[in-house]
Amino acid sequence: MKRILTKSLKTKIFLLYALGITFFALFLVVSYVTFRDVSDTLIMSEKGAFLVEYIFEMRRYEKNYLLYRTKEDLETLRIYLTETQKIIKECRKCFSQLIGAKAFENFEQTLKNYEDLFKKLEKEENWDNQELLQKFRFFGKELTNYAEKLNTLRDKVILNSIEELKKWLFILLILFIFLVFFYGYYLYLSVTKPLEKLEQYIFQIIQGKFCAVPPDFEDKEMILLVEA
């Protein structure tokens, strides 16, 4: 490689071109992977936002039911409970990664307990069962805690993804500047130094010190030029 670099100006220019193409390809790959991860994070965040909203709506209709004991509130609560279970089933893996496997397992168990109590409350004879109502309220509060935790972690993950994207873009930019500057400077010297030497020889020929330019160059293109 050293021999090629020192013997051919054409090769040096080609290597600069190849370096630019390689860097651009690397930039595309890193950008694709990073943006894909950010996209996955945003999708997970959107699903998380829906889950949090459903849980908060469940709690709202739960409180309405506990205050007014209306069947309509229970029916609406059932809708949001079903939607909550549906979105958890769709995004089980991403939610587990977000809040941790153990915490997600506890969350699912809490939701199951909440659903079991809800089924009992669908029977009007249980509407005045204070022990049942207290348990129902307790598991509802637990679901709210999980929803708030999920909301906090969701925002944190988005910020981390953006910071990761900025970091990689910054690294690639610095690498690009470094490579272009140093190799570009090397290429600049490879072109200007032989031309300066050629200029000196021509000046010496004018003074009568030489009758021809000697092939005293490293680049084969310059040697071919003076021997032509």
Secondary structure, DSSP 8 states (H G I E B T S, - for coil): -HHHHHH-HHHHHHHHHHHHHHHHHHHHHHHHHHHHHHHHHHHHHHHHHHHHHHHHHHHHHHHHHHHH--HHHHHHHHHHHHHHHHHHHHTHHHHHHHH-HHHHHHHHHHHHHHHHHHHHHTSGGGTT-HHHHHHHHHHHHHHHHHHHHHHHHHHHHHHHHHHHHHHHHHHHHHHHHHHHHHHHHHHHHHHHHHHHHHHHHHHHHHTTS-SS-----SSHHHHHHHH-
